[in-house]
Amino acid sequence: MIISILAVGTRPPAWISDGYNEYAKRIRGNCTLELIEISVEKRSKSSNTDKILEKEGARMLAAIPAGAYVVALELTGQAWSTATLAAQIETWQANHSHVCLMVGGPDGLSEACLDRASQKWSLSNMTFPHMLVRILIAEQLYRAWSYSRGHPYHRE
């Protein structure tokens, strides 16, 4: 199975790329993690947030791989424990060859993106910088993947 992280934002700082890459390379075997970056719409004090989200959302929707099962990272989504995420990954693997996780930009995801998602996942009730979420997702996916395999990375 391929898990694509579809994230708004290009040119992350090196520490973001390094952190994401560290966890992405640890996931091996029948699961692969990839990052697809979507350009951020330019913002100014007079920008219309709805229009910005609409434009970013259209680019995001166009980048969803054909046939992918779509999950939106959203504050109002379900919070999953490591064990629940591990079970979720197993369910995805049993039913889908490609899963796409959508991560919005500074203003979140458009309504069209949220409507397209089959599931909504919340990492926390807190708001995180959108670039940092890449590392958090990659680490949580690796943690759940290692949990399923009995690897000692995850401890309870």
Buried (B, 14 or more C-beta within 10 A) or exposed (E): BBBBBBBBBEEBEEEBBEBBBEBBEBBEEEBEBEBBBBEBBEEEEEEEEEEBBBBBBBBBBEBBBEEBBBBBBBEEBEEBEBEEBBBBBBEBBEEBEBBBBBBBBBBBBBEEBBEBBEBBBBBEEEEBEBBBBBBBBBBBBBBBBBBBEEEEEBEE
